[in-house]
Amino acid sequence: MEKPEHHIFVCMSFRGLEPKGKCIKKNAPELLGYLESELADRGLDSVMVSTTGCLKLCDHGPVVVVYPEGYWYQNVEGEEAIDAILDALENGGPAKEYLAAG
């Protein structure tokens, strides 16, 4: 396997074995599906996607993190947000309107 250029993590709210946070309740699984299909449509083969347990920003979910850049995105609610994040990734910067406060 070739090392990916970027790794995107999508919070699925699991704490232990059960989804308890807000990301999964705010359609994170559907966002994940859209993210994966959009990556394929854009030919972004060098991007890996993984789901995570709770990232502890529940009040700001769904949460998405992009590495190696270290961008933490909040309120990623809908296809428009995913598009903005991927557009920014392709352009080499963050999607500022979704960045979590540091």
N, C-alpha and C positions, 0 to 999 in steps of 0.2 A: 504494500500500500504506500502510495506517495503521501507525504506530509501535506495537509491542506494549508492554503494561504490564510484562510480565515476559518474560525470555528464559531458558530452561532448557537447559543444556549437559550432554550425557551422554558420558562418556569411552568411546571405542571402541578405545583402546589402540594406535592407529597411531603408529609411529615411522618416518617415511618412507612407504613404500608397503605395509608389512606390519604386521599386528597382533601386537605382541610383548609387551604388558603383560598384566595379570591381569584387567582389567575385561571384556574380550571373552570370556575363558575362564570368567568368572563370570556369564554370560548377560546381558550388557549389551544385546545386540540384542533379546532377548525383553522386557527391562525397557522399552526404548524403545517397542516396540509397545504394551505395556500402558499406558505413560505417555500416548502419543498417543490411544489409545482412551478412556482415563479423562478426559482433557482434553475430548474431544468429548462424552462422556456428561455431564460436569458443566457443559457450556456455557461453558467457559473459552476463548473465542475470542480473547482479548487476550493469550494466552500463545504465544510462539514456541518451538519446540524445534529444537535443532541437535545434531549429533554433533561430537565433537572428536577430535583426536589425543590422545596420552598426556598426562595432567595431572600425572604424576609423583608420584602417591600410590598406587602399585601395590599395596603391602601392605595398603591399606585400601579396595580397590575392591570393587564398582563405585563410581565417583565421579560425583556430579551437582552442578552449580553453578547457582545461581539468581541472576540479575541483574534489576534494579539493586541488589538487597539485598546481594549479595556473599556469600550463604550457600554454603559448601562442605560438601557432605554426603559421608560415607564409609560403606562397608559397606551400600550400598543394594541388599540382596539380597532381592528378592521384591516381590510386589504390596503387601504390608503396609507396606513402607518407602515405596513410591511414594504409597500412600494417605495416610500420615502427612505426607509432604512437601506434597502437594496440600491436605490439610486445613489445615495450617499456613499455606500460601500464601493460602488463602481467608480465614483468620482474621487475617492481617496479621502473622504472626510466624514464627519458625523452628521446624522440627521438631527440638527440642533433642537428642533421643536419637540423631540421626544426624549432628549437626554435627561437622565435623572440628576437631580441636584446633588452635588458632591460634598 
